Amino acid sequence: MNTNRELNYRLFIQSEEDFKRTEIRSEFARYDDIKNGDIEKVRKNIIEIKAHYYEGKGMLSDNLLRNNQYHFAIGVGIIARVCIDGGMKHNIAYTLSDIYIRRGDKCREPQEIIELTGTMMLDFAGRMAEIRKDNGISLHVRRTVDYIYSNLHTPLTLKKAAEHERLDPSYLSKLFAKEMGIPVKAYILKAKITTAKNILIFSDFPIADIADSLGFSSQSAFAAAFRKITGITPLQYRNRYSDEYSLRSDESGK
């Protein structure tokens, strides 16, 4: 089915109405706050979400309740995947996702979905905080990880991370590698590519915008780094795994 005519029409209407979607960087920063178990940041994000819930969101249904349910299901799916990347067991993340999607399905008022969104975010964030606490990672390394995820949109370096912690770069490098099992530079690249994977699957943002939002100097530099880690290009990844995710979601009733 060719969607070009409808796509062009909707883009025209959005332009006429001055509609602007949620900025990609802020959207995925909220997911990272959950992944990092930063409960206080998540609480602040929830207040912001409730106050501006419909801003920057597309209308997925003319029925407002169903629209909110669709957005909720998409959000839960992304959060589950992000938390798995952060160390949550996949069976726990996906089962928790199922539980919340079923709860969302039982809601009968649009506002109930908005309230459930906050509950769900805090539940995932709390579980991630416990996971991080149990990992036995030092405060310096935990804060460095937080710093990395909070600044994925910038050209991150070991020197900048060390300055943030007021540590000698050599010392932080050894401490980080010992506790995380991977050098800081490699972790930064892995974090950026992991975030890029989620954006590619769960959004239709142009690849050039994704590259820019993750601090790469150019789309070609992003593509080269992505291919180095995954073995395929960003476009190939999106085409392959977004289809697989859609099929899996349909089969599971999500």
C-alpha positions as CSV (number, residue, x, y, z in Angstrom):
1,M,0.0,0.0,0.0
2,N,1.5,3.3,-1.1
3,T,1.3,5.9,1.8
4,N,3.0,8.8,0.1
5,R,-0.2,10.7,-0.6
6,E,-1.5,10.4,3.0
7,L,2.1,11.1,4.3
8,N,2.4,14.3,2.3
9,Y,-1.1,15.4,3.3
10,R,-0.5,14.9,7.0
11,L,2.9,16.6,6.8
12,F,1.2,19.6,5.2
13,I,-1.5,19.7,7.9
14,Q,1.1,19.5,10.6
15,S,3.0,22.4,9.0
16,E,-0.2,24.5,8.7
17,E,-1.0,23.8,12.4
18,D,2.6,24.5,13.4
19,F,2.7,21.0,15.0
20,K,6.1,20.0,16.3
21,R,6.9,16.5,17.6
22,T,8.8,15.9,20.8
23,E,12.5,16.6,20.3
24,I,14.3,13.3,19.9
25,R,17.0,14.1,22.5
26,S,14.7,14.9,25.3
27,E,12.4,11.9,24.6
28,F,15.2,9.4,24.9
29,A,16.9,11.2,27.8
30,R,13.7,10.3,29.8
31,Y,14.2,6.7,28.9
32,D,17.8,6.8,30.0
33,D,16.7,8.3,33.4
34,I,14.6,5.2,33.9
35,K,17.4,2.9,32.7
36,N,19.8,4.6,35.2
37,G,17.3,4.2,38.1
38,D,17.3,7.9,38.7
39,I,14.0,8.0,40.5
40,E,14.1,11.7,41.4
41,K,14.6,12.7,37.7
42,V,11.8,10.3,36.7
43,R,9.5,12.0,39.2
44,K,10.3,15.4,37.7
45,N,9.8,14.0,34.2
46,I,6.3,12.6,35.2
47,I,5.2,16.1,36.4
48,E,6.3,17.5,33.0
49,I,4.6,14.7,31.1
50,K,1.3,15.1,32.9
51,A,1.4,18.9,32.3
52,H,2.1,18.6,28.6
53,Y,1.0,15.1,27.7
54,Y,-0.5,15.8,24.3
55,E,2.3,18.2,23.1
56,G,4.5,16.7,20.5
57,K,2.5,13.5,20.2
58,G,0.9,12.3,17.0
59,M,-2.8,11.3,17.0
60,L,-2.8,7.5,16.5
61,S,-6.6,7.3,16.8
62,D,-9.6,9.6,16.6
63,N,-10.7,8.0,19.9
64,L,-8.8,9.8,22.6
65,L,-8.7,6.9,25.0
66,R,-7.5,4.5,22.3
67,N,-4.9,7.1,21.2
68,N,-3.5,7.2,24.8
69,Q,-3.5,3.4,25.0
70,Y,-1.5,3.2,21.8
71,H,1.0,5.7,23.0
72,F,1.2,3.9,26.3
73,A,1.9,0.5,24.7
74,I,4.6,1.9,22.5
75,G,6.2,3.6,25.5
76,V,6.1,0.5,27.7
77,G,7.7,-1.5,24.9
78,I,10.6,1.0,24.5
79,I,11.2,1.2,28.3
80,A,11.2,-2.6,28.6
81,R,13.9,-2.9,25.9
82,V,15.9,0.0,27.4
83,C,15.9,-1.6,30.8
84,I,17.0,-5.0,29.4
85,D,20.0,-3.2,27.9
86,G,20.6,-1.8,31.4
87,G,20.7,-5.2,33.1
88,M,17.1,-6.2,33.8
89,K,16.3,-9.8,32.9
90,H,14.4,-9.9,29.7
91,N,11.7,-12.2,31.0
92,I,11.0,-9.7,33.9
93,A,11.1,-6.7,31.6
94,Y,8.7,-8.2,29.0
95,T,6.4,-9.7,31.6
96,L,6.2,-6.4,33.4
97,S,5.5,-4.8,30.0
98,D,2.7,-7.3,29.5
99,I,1.2,-6.5,32.9
100,Y,1.1,-2.7,32.3
101,I,-0.2,-3.0,28.7
102,R,-3.1,-5.2,30.0
103,R,-3.7,-2.6,32.8
104,G,-3.8,0.1,30.1
105,D,-6.2,-1.9,28.1
106,K,-8.6,-1.9,31.1
107,C,-8.6,1.8,31.5
108,R,-11.8,3.6,30.5
109,E,-10.8,7.2,30.7
110,P,-7.9,9.0,28.9
111,Q,-6.7,10.5,32.2
112,E,-6.3,7.0,33.6
113,I,-3.7,6.2,31.0
114,I,-1.8,9.3,31.9
115,E,-1.7,8.4,35.6
116,L,-0.8,4.8,34.7
117,T,2.2,6.1,32.7
118,G,3.7,7.7,35.8
119,T,3.2,4.6,37.8
120,M,4.8,2.4,35.2
121,M,7.8,4.7,34.8
122,L,8.5,4.7,38.5
123,D,8.1,0.9,38.7
124,F,10.7,0.3,36.0
125,A,13.0,3.0,37.5
126,G,12.8,1.6,41.0
127,R,13.6,-1.9,39.7
128,M,16.6,-0.5,37.8
129,A,17.8,1.4,40.9
130,E,17.8,-1.9,42.8
131,I,19.7,-3.6,40.0
132,R,22.4,-0.9,39.9
133,K,22.7,-1.1,43.7
134,D,23.2,-4.8,43.7
135,N,25.9,-4.6,41.0
136,G,28.6,-3.4,43.5
137,I,29.7,-0.6,41.2
138,S,31.6,2.3,42.9
139,L,30.1,5.8,43.2
140,H,32.6,7.3,40.7
141,V,31.8,4.7,38.1
142,R,28.0,4.9,38.6
143,R,28.2,8.7,38.2
144,T,30.4,8.4,35.1
145,V,27.8,6.1,33.6
146,D,25.1,8.6,34.4
147,Y,27.2,11.4,33.0
148,I,27.7,9.4,29.7
149,Y,23.9,8.8,29.3
150,S,23.1,12.4,30.1
151,N,25.5,13.7,27.5
152,L,25.1,11.2,24.6
153,H,24.4,14.2,22.3
154,T,27.9,15.6,22.8
155,P,31.4,14.4,21.6
156,L,32.1,12.6,24.9
157,T,35.7,11.7,25.9
158,L,37.5,10.1,28.8
159,K,39.0,13.5,29.7
160,K,35.6,15.1,30.0
161,A,34.2,12.3,32.1
162,A,37.2,12.5,34.4
163,E,36.9,16.2,34.7
164,H,33.3,15.8,35.7
165,E,34.3,13.4,38.5
166,R,37.4,15.5,39.3
167,L,39.6,12.4,38.8
168,D,42.8,11.8,37.0
169,P,41.9,10.3,33.5
170,S,44.3,7.4,34.0
171,Y,42.8,6.5,37.3
172,L,39.2,6.7,36.1
173,S,40.1,4.7,33.0
174,K,41.5,1.8,35.1
175,L,38.7,1.9,37.7
176,F,36.0,2.0,35.0
177,A,37.5,-0.9,33.0
178,K,37.9,-3.0,36.1
179,E,34.4,-2.5,37.3
180,M,32.5,-2.4,34.0
181,G,34.7,-4.8,32.0
182,I,35.1,-2.3,29.2
183,P,37.1,0.9,28.6
184,V,35.4,4.2,28.9
185,K,35.7,5.0,25.1
186,A,34.2,1.7,24.1
187,Y,31.4,2.1,26.6
188,I,30.5,5.5,25.3
189,L,30.3,4.2,21.7
190,K,28.3,1.2,22.9
191,A,25.9,3.5,24.7
192,K,25.4,5.7,21.7
193,I,24.9,2.7,19.3
194,T,22.5,1.0,21.8
195,T,20.4,4.2,22.0
196,A,20.6,4.6,18.2
197,K,19.2,1.0,17.9
198,N,16.2,1.9,20.0
199,I,15.5,5.1,18.1
200,L,15.8,3.3,14.8
201,I,13.3,0.7,15.8
202,F,10.8,2.7,17.7
203,S,10.7,6.0,15.7
204,D,10.8,7.2,12.2
205,F,13.3,10.0,12.8
206,P,15.7,10.5,9.8
207,I,19.1,8.8,10.2
208,A,20.8,12.2,9.8
209,D,18.9,13.6,12.8
210,I,19.7,10.5,14.9
211,A,23.4,11.0,14.1
212,D,23.3,14.6,15.1
213,S,21.3,13.9,18.3
214,L,24.0,11.4,19.4
215,G,26.9,13.8,18.9
216,F,28.4,12.3,15.7
217,S,30.3,14.7,13.5
218,S,28.4,13.5,10.4
219,Q,25.9,10.8,9.2
220,S,28.8,8.9,7.6
221,A,30.7,8.9,10.8
222,F,27.6,7.5,12.6
223,A,27.1,4.9,9.9
224,A,30.7,3.7,10.1
225,A,30.5,3.4,13.9
226,F,27.2,1.7,13.8
227,R,28.5,-0.8,11.2
228,K,31.6,-1.4,13.3
229,I,29.5,-2.5,16.2
230,T,26.6,-4.3,14.5
231,G,28.0,-5.4,11.2
232,I,25.2,-3.6,9.2
233,T,24.2,-0.1,8.4
234,P,21.6,1.9,10.4
235,L,19.1,1.7,7.5
236,Q,19.5,-2.1,7.3
237,Y,19.0,-2.4,11.0
238,R,15.8,-0.3,10.9
239,N,14.4,-2.3,8.0
240,R,15.3,-5.6,9.6
241,Y,14.4,-5.2,13.2
242,S,11.5,-2.7,13.1
243,D,9.6,-5.3,11.0
244,E,10.5,-8.1,13.5
245,Y,9.4,-6.0,16.5
246,S,6.0,-5.1,14.8
247,L,5.4,-8.8,14.0
248,R,6.3,-9.8,17.6
249,S,4.1,-7.1,19.0
250,D,1.2,-8.3,16.9
251,E,1.6,-11.9,17.9
252,S,1.8,-11.0,21.6
253,G,-1.2,-8.7,21.4
254,K,0.8,-5.6,22.2
